[in-house]
Amino acid sequence: MKTKHLITIVLGGFLLLGSSFLIINQGAWSMLPPGLIGASLVYLGIKRNRTASLIFGHFTIAAGCFYVTWGVYLLPVSQPTFTGIVTRPLFWGLFSIFGGICANYHAFCKCLKEKT
């Protein structure tokens, strides 16, 4: 297994485990979509498919736009603590938008072009 794909699997697993921990311990159900994104990253790290990366990137950008809008709506009730920031949809919306852009660029990366 190449190092690049191992990094994708590790990052996806970290996101999946972190969101699961916050859902179980704090009841932060807004962490469910990042957990699904983490599970998708683990799948993409194992599968290494260009079409799957493009679909994942576009879906993540669209979901990120939704979360940014939701997060802006929740700004008046936000708390300036680490947990208050990380469990809010605005943070994960921006994270998702930039991650989707990264996934779209990665679909045209040399490592995936050589495989297809």
C-alpha positions as CSV (number, residue, x, y, z in Angstrom):
1,M,0.0,0.0,0.0
2,K,1.4,3.4,-0.9
3,T,2.0,6.0,1.7
4,K,-0.4,8.5,0.1
5,H,-3.3,6.2,0.4
6,L,-2.3,5.2,3.9
7,I,-2.6,8.9,4.9
8,T,-6.1,9.1,3.5
9,I,-7.1,6.0,5.5
10,V,-5.5,7.4,8.7
11,L,-7.1,10.8,8.3
12,G,-10.5,9.3,7.5
13,G,-10.2,7.0,10.5
14,F,-9.2,9.8,12.8
15,L,-12.2,11.9,11.6
16,L,-14.6,8.9,12.0
17,L,-13.3,8.1,15.5
18,G,-13.3,11.7,16.7
19,S,-16.8,12.4,15.5
20,S,-18.0,9.1,17.1
21,F,-16.4,10.1,20.4
22,L,-18.2,13.5,20.3
23,I,-21.5,12.0,19.4
24,I,-21.3,9.4,22.2
25,N,-19.9,11.6,25.0
26,Q,-21.5,15.0,24.3
27,G,-24.5,14.2,22.1
28,A,-23.3,16.5,19.4
29,W,-25.3,15.1,16.5
30,S,-23.9,17.8,14.2
31,M,-20.8,15.6,14.1
32,L,-22.6,12.8,12.2
33,P,-21.8,14.3,8.7
34,P,-18.1,14.6,9.4
35,G,-18.2,10.9,10.6
36,L,-19.7,9.9,7.3
37,I,-17.1,11.9,5.4
38,G,-14.4,10.1,7.5
39,A,-15.9,6.7,6.5
40,S,-16.0,7.8,2.9
41,L,-12.3,8.8,3.1
42,V,-11.4,5.3,4.4
43,Y,-13.3,3.8,1.5
44,L,-11.6,6.1,-1.0
45,G,-8.2,5.3,0.5
46,I,-8.8,1.6,-0.1
47,K,-10.6,1.8,-3.4
48,R,-8.4,4.4,-5.2
49,N,-11.0,5.3,-7.9
50,R,-11.1,8.5,-9.9
51,T,-14.8,8.7,-10.4
52,A,-15.5,8.0,-6.7
53,S,-13.1,10.9,-5.8
54,L,-14.9,13.3,-8.1
55,I,-18.3,12.3,-6.7
56,F,-17.1,12.5,-3.2
57,G,-15.5,16.0,-3.9
58,H,-18.7,17.4,-5.4
59,F,-20.9,16.0,-2.7
60,T,-18.6,17.3,0.0
61,I,-18.6,20.8,-1.5
62,A,-22.4,20.9,-1.7
63,A,-22.8,19.6,1.9
64,G,-20.2,22.1,3.1
65,C,-22.2,25.0,1.6
66,F,-25.3,23.8,3.5
67,Y,-23.3,23.6,6.7
68,V,-21.8,27.0,6.3
69,T,-25.3,28.5,5.9
70,W,-26.5,26.6,9.0
71,G,-23.5,27.6,11.0
72,V,-23.9,31.3,10.2
73,Y,-27.5,31.0,11.4
74,L,-26.2,29.5,14.7
75,L,-23.5,32.1,15.3
76,P,-25.5,34.1,17.9
77,V,-25.8,31.1,20.2
78,S,-22.2,29.8,19.7
79,Q,-19.8,29.4,22.6
80,P,-16.1,30.5,22.2
81,T,-14.7,27.2,23.6
82,F,-12.8,24.6,21.7
83,T,-15.7,22.1,21.8
84,G,-18.1,24.9,21.0
85,I,-16.2,25.7,17.8
86,V,-15.4,22.2,16.7
87,T,-18.9,20.9,17.1
88,R,-20.6,23.7,15.2
89,P,-21.6,23.3,11.5
90,L,-19.7,26.5,10.4
91,F,-16.3,24.9,11.2
92,W,-17.2,21.6,9.5
93,G,-18.8,23.5,6.5
94,L,-15.5,25.3,5.8
95,F,-13.6,22.1,6.4
96,S,-15.9,20.2,4.0
97,I,-15.7,22.8,1.2
98,F,-11.9,22.9,1.2
99,G,-11.8,19.1,1.5
100,G,-14.1,18.7,-1.5
101,I,-11.9,21.0,-3.5
102,C,-8.9,18.9,-2.5
103,A,-10.7,15.7,-3.5
104,N,-11.6,17.2,-6.9
105,Y,-8.0,18.2,-7.5
106,H,-6.8,14.8,-6.3
107,A,-9.0,13.0,-8.9
108,F,-6.7,14.4,-11.5
109,C,-3.5,13.7,-9.6
110,K,-0.7,11.7,-11.1
111,C,-1.2,8.8,-8.6
112,L,-4.8,8.2,-9.8
113,K,-4.1,8.9,-13.5
114,E,-1.4,6.1,-13.6
115,K,-3.9,3.6,-12.2
116,T,-6.7,4.3,-14.7
